[in-house]
Amino acid sequence: MNALPSFDPPQHPPQRRKSPVLQQPLELAAKPKSSPLNPQPRSSATARVKANPAYAHRRQGLEVVTKLVTYSTLSVFGIITLVNSIGYNWSQQQKLQHLETELKGAKVRTEKINSNFTRAFAPESQQNMMQENSYKIAPDRLEVYLVNPNSNRPVPNPTSK
């Protein structure tokens, strides 16, 4: 066996060539490659996730809890709004029914008033209106009053001419 140590020739770094277009070395123009000795820079959150896998689970758990709280809150507000709108709808329906009832009564009163109005100004019903609203039966007839000697009040007699 040979007792002499082995001799490896020294390794020289590769020579840099200049690009004719960029006038820069080719290694600088290309994307730098990561090596175990020279890793690529990463964001601090990514580095922590890669370094500590338990942090990724905590982050996912926190995200799930946050979403649950947010969506639960929105659901509660939606249900409360729905209940309030249903109550408002019921009250509006009751008001509408009350107004419809009053409208029906007003229509009946209006029809009655209109019929009385047209009857009052109709020439053929003039005699009937005069009997209803006056003590006179006809414009050419006068009513005769009998005086009771026992009383001072006159008593009308509708049968006399």
Secondary structure, DSSP 8 states (H G I E B T S, - for coil): ---S-------------B-TTT-SBHHHHS-----SSS-----HHHHHHHH-HHHHHHHHHHHHHHHHHHHHHHHHHHHHHHHHHHHHHHHHHHHHHHHHHHHHHHHHHHHHHHHHHHHHT-GGGHHHHHHHHSS-SSTT---EEEE-TTSSSEEEETT--
